[in-house]
Amino acid sequence: MKRPVLLLVVCVCFSAHEGRAAGTPAGTSVVNQAQVSYTQNGVPASGVSNATTLTVAEILDVNVTLQSAQVSVIAGETRRTLLFRVTNTGNGSETMPFGIDNLIAGDDFDPLAAAPAIYFDTDGSGDLTPADVAYAAGSNDAVLAADAGVSVLLVNDIPAGVADGQLGRSRLSARAATGTGTPGTTFPGQGTGGTDALAGASGASSTAIGEYVVGDVQVAVVKSALVVDPAGGTRPVSGARIDYQVVVNVSGSGTARALDFDDAIPANTTYLPGSLRVNGASLTDAADGDGGEFQAGATPRVRVALGDLNQASGARTVAFAVTIN
Amino acid sequence: MKTMKGGWVLMAMAGFSASAVAQEKGCILLKTVAEIEQPATDERGQPTTRLVAVEKVVPGNEVIYTVSATNVCDSDADKVVIDNPIPEHMNYVAQTATGPGTEVTFSVDGGFNYGAPQALSMANPDGSRRTATAADYTHIRWVMRNPLKPGAVAFARFRAVLE
């Protein structure tokens, strides 16, 4: 070989150093060819060998990992989610069916799989949202390229009657559709591009277990009222104003989910427009983004969505005012 | 490095038509074989290993390449040098290049320069240099110390792992 040619080749080489976690892609041809130079009777000569070609077979490997911390729940709650990540750790594109199993030894209760129980975390929020697409086996199985992954949610209801501190486990499984088996099990001709496929170190399937723990939650609500009459006194006469204050406190080890404050305006009084506050901050009376609203109608009421609260959240003080008719 | 190795093979093949003529009337017949080591049992029932030809591999497989050079002429071949680019997608396994009667050197720059392992270095991102590792090697070279006699066969061997 001529050295100037080699030099050109060298120039290309340092620009393209790539790495693949899953290894050389299935279907790749790996070629080896040697060359020789020598002198015969004083005359320089050279030659090349035959080229040996190896074909890279497909390794079927999958890895499922739990992404959620232990999820605090209360008895009877519905649609609580566990977040998982499913990754194709093989070296070829693969269809990956999922499964859920809640009958796991060693826990205190079996979560009840919702219907559907498996969702793709389509919007990447980490929680179940309307944008997330339900998984239907055989119809929208994930097709993952080598190294690619997808976030998956398991959705379970919590049985009524579970006790504080009890654990319930739920398992997500994923497998290579081509086949599973002990590492090395071969599926001739079924790999990417017609190569052989064989089960990798994972056996071409993987599972991970998430955990729900029943938290003890108490919600304390204390309501007080202060009357201010037109004369500046505290007599509940017509035209007097009543300032209501409701303090909501959550205690215990768990989380009270999606707490909704809802209080009817007392009979013979009228809601004072614009008086709704939470922790001193005004909320509009309209049903809009601030979570608070006044609802007129036969039974007028004020409502405030307080969200998820736990002991660390501190007190929420809802305040509003009415006038006596 | 991958592109370079691929480029090398392409280049060798592109040059094949030109060198085929030389090979036809050349005095050294060069052959390569790819094999894999498998556990086996010897005639006394003891565990051993044997080499078997391989065509399909998976990432992590260690392949043993054997190059044989046969002098098919009736005069000595002098200054015999065998070069083997590490195949694309493969990494050389340290201290596996052997060849009786040869001196083995390596290249980290696409076969331009060759040297002993301790003499080869690579640039760090910060510009400093480090000793090259087996994975950095791009080529292996076997230089025969003595002429290859008529009818004699020289062997060169190395192991590489599929990325």
Boltz contact constraints between the chains, C-beta under 6 A:
constraints:
  - contact:
      token1: [A, 6]
      token2: [B, 111]
      max_distance: 6.0
  - contact:
      token1: [A, 6]
      token2: [B, 112]
      max_distance: 6.0
  - contact:
      token1: [A, 9]
      token2: [B, 4]
      max_distance: 6.0
  - contact:
      token1: [A, 9]
      token2: [B, 7]
      max_distance: 6.0
  - contact:
      token1: [A, 9]
      token2: [B, 8]
      max_distance: 6.0
  - contact:
      token1: [A, 9]
      token2: [B, 110]
      max_distance: 6.0
  - contact:
      token1: [A, 10]
      token2: [B, 109]
      max_distance: 6.0
  - contact:
      token1: [A, 10]
      token2: [B, 110]
      max_distance: 6.0
  - contact:
      token1: [A, 10]
      token2: [B, 112]
      max_distance: 6.0
  - contact:
      token1: [A, 12]
      token2: [B, 3]
      max_distance: 6.0
  - contact:
      token1: [A, 12]
      token2: [B, 4]
      max_distance: 6.0
  - contact:
      token1: [A, 12]
      token2: [B, 7]
      max_distance: 6.0
  - contact:
      token1: [A, 13]
      token2: [B, 1]
      max_distance: 6.0
  - contact:
      token1: [A, 13]
      token2: [B, 4]
      max_distance: 6.0
  - contact:
      token1: [A, 13]
      token2: [B, 110]
      max_distance: 6.0
  - contact:
      token1: [A, 16]
      token2: [B, 2]
      max_distance: 6.0
  - contact:
      token1: [A, 16]
      token2: [B, 3]
      max_distance: 6.0
  - contact:
      token1: [A, 17]
      token2: [B, 1]
      max_distance: 6.0
  - contact:
      token1: [A, 23]
      token2: [B, 59]
      max_distance: 6.0
  - contact:
      token1: [A, 23]
      token2: [B, 163]
      max_distance: 6.0
  - contact:
      token1: [A, 24]
      token2: [B, 59]
      max_distance: 6.0
  - contact:
      token1: [A, 24]
      token2: [B, 89]
      max_distance: 6.0
  - contact:
      token1: [A, 24]
      token2: [B, 162]
      max_distance: 6.0
  - contact:
      token1: [A, 24]
      token2: [B, 163]
      max_distance: 6.0
  - contact:
      token1: [A, 30]
      token2: [B, 87]
      max_distance: 6.0
  - contact:
      token1: [A, 30]
      token2: [B, 89]
      max_distance: 6.0
  - contact:
      token1: [A, 31]
      token2: [B, 9]
      max_distance: 6.0
  - contact:
      token1: [A, 32]
      token2: [B, 32]
      max_distance: 6.0
  - contact:
      token1: [A, 32]
      token2: [B, 65]
      max_distance: 6.0
  - contact:
      token1: [A, 32]
      token2: [B, 87]
      max_distance: 6.0
  - contact:
      token1: [A, 33]
      token2: [B, 9]
      max_distance: 6.0
  - contact:
      token1: [A, 33]
      token2: [B, 12]
      max_distance: 6.0
  - contact:
      token1: [A, 34]
      token2: [B, 30]
      max_distance: 6.0
  - contact:
      token1: [A, 34]
      token2: [B, 32]
      max_distance: 6.0
  - contact:
      token1: [A, 34]
      token2: [B, 67]
      max_distance: 6.0
  - contact:
      token1: [A, 34]
      token2: [B, 82]
      max_distance: 6.0
  - contact:
      token1: [A, 34]
      token2: [B, 84]
      max_distance: 6.0
  - contact:
      token1: [A, 35]
      token2: [B, 83]
      max_distance: 6.0
  - contact:
      token1: [A, 36]
      token2: [B, 28]
      max_distance: 6.0
  - contact:
      token1: [A, 36]
      token2: [B, 30]
      max_distance: 6.0
  - contact:
      token1: [A, 36]
      token2: [B, 69]
      max_distance: 6.0
  - contact:
      token1: [A, 36]
      token2: [B, 82]
      max_distance: 6.0
  - contact:
      token1: [A, 37]
      token2: [B, 81]
      max_distance: 6.0
  - contact:
      token1: [A, 38]
      token2: [B, 28]
      max_distance: 6.0
  - contact:
      token1: [A, 38]
      token2: [B, 77]
      max_distance: 6.0
  - contact:
      token1: [A, 38]
      token2: [B, 79]
      max_distance: 6.0
  - contact:
      token1: [A, 38]
      token2: [B, 80]
      max_distance: 6.0
  - contact:
      token1: [A, 39]
      token2: [B, 78]
      max_distance: 6.0
  - contact:
      token1: [A, 39]
      token2: [B, 79]
      max_distance: 6.0
  - contact:
      token1: [A, 40]
      token2: [B, 27]
      max_distance: 6.0
  - contact:
      token1: [A, 40]
      token2: [B, 77]
      max_distance: 6.0
  - contact:
      token1: [A, 41]
      token2: [B, 75]
      max_distance: 6.0
  - contact:
      token1: [A, 45]
      token2: [B, 26]
      max_distance: 6.0
  - contact:
      token1: [A, 47]
      token2: [B, 23]
      max_distance: 6.0
  - contact:
      token1: [A, 47]
      token2: [B, 26]
      max_distance: 6.0
  - contact:
      token1: [A, 47]
      token2: [B, 28]
      max_distance: 6.0
  - contact:
      token1: [A, 47]
      token2: [B, 30]
      max_distance: 6.0
  - contact:
      token1: [A, 48]
      token2: [B, 12]
      max_distance: 6.0
  - contact:
      token1: [A, 48]
      token2: [B, 19]
      max_distance: 6.0
  - contact:
      token1: [A, 49]
      token2: [B, 30]
      max_distance: 6.0
  - contact:
      token1: [A, 49]
      token2: [B, 31]
      max_distance: 6.0
  - contact:
      token1: [A, 49]
      token2: [B, 32]
      max_distance: 6.0
  - contact:
      token1: [A, 52]
      token2: [B, 32]
      max_distance: 6.0
  - contact:
      token1: [A, 52]
      token2: [B, 34]
      max_distance: 6.0
  - contact:
      token1: [A, 54]
      token2: [B, 34]
      max_distance: 6.0
  - contact:
      token1: [A, 54]
      token2: [B, 57]
      max_distance: 6.0
  - contact:
      token1: [A, 55]
      token2: [B, 56]
      max_distance: 6.0
  - contact:
      token1: [A, 56]
      token2: [B, 57]
      max_distance: 6.0
  - contact:
      token1: [A, 57]
      token2: [B, 56]
      max_distance: 6.0
  - contact:
      token1: [A, 57]
      token2: [B, 58]
      max_distance: 6.0
  - contact:
      token1: [A, 59]
      token2: [B, 58]
      max_distance: 6.0
  - contact:
      token1: [A, 91]
      token2: [B, 59]
      max_distance: 6.0
  - contact:
      token1: [A, 196]
      token2: [B, 56]
      max_distance: 6.0
